[in-house]
Amino acid sequence: MLDAAFWGDSYYIYDPWYYHLPPAGAPYRWVRYYDDAMLVDTASGQVVDVIYDFFW
């Protein structure tokens, strides 16, 4: 689970194609969490997928 403060607009990856991330359909969104890219269910805050050290 990820707190809503960490998957808000300031962490949202607006263009996943630019980063070669798979598309995220609703209610999911890719967010940056430190150096990781996380796919988060925005309805529950559950982390569905993580790509570690993606932004390293």
C-alpha positions in Angstrom: 0.0 0.0 0.0 1.2 3.5 -0.8 -0.1 6.6 1.0 -2.1 8.9 -1.2 0.4 11.7 -0.7 2.9 9.6 -2.8 0.7 9.0 -5.8 -0.7 12.5 -6.2 -0.2 14.8 -9.2 3.4 15.8 -8.2 4.5 12.1 -8.5 2.4 11.1 -11.4 4.2 10.1 -14.6 2.1 11.9 -17.2 3.8 10.2 -20.3 4.6 6.6 -19.6 5.4 6.0 -23.3 8.3 8.5 -23.0 9.8 6.2 -20.3 8.9 3.0 -22.2 6.5 2.0 -19.4 3.5 -0.2 -20.2 0.2 1.7 -20.5 -1.8 2.0 -17.3 -5.5 1.9 -17.7 -7.9 3.3 -15.2 -7.9 3.2 -12.2 -4.1 2.7 -12.3 -1.3 5.2 -12.7 2.4 5.1 -12.9 4.1 7.2 -10.2 7.7 8.0 -9.3 8.7 6.9 -5.8 12.3 7.9 -5.2 14.2 5.9 -7.9 11.4 3.4 -8.5 8.4 3.5 -10.9 5.3 2.1 -9.3 2.0 1.2 -10.7 -0.6 2.2 -8.2 -4.4 1.4 -8.0 -5.7 4.9 -7.3 -8.9 3.6 -5.8 -7.2 1.7 -3.0 -3.5 2.8 -3.0 -2.4 -0.8 -3.6 0.9 -1.1 -5.4 0.4 -3.4 -8.4 3.8 -3.4 -10.0 7.3 -2.0 -9.1 10.3 -1.4 -11.4 13.2 -0.8 -9.0 15.9 1.7 -9.7 14.1 2.8 -12.8 15.3 6.5 -12.5 18.8 5.7 -11.3 
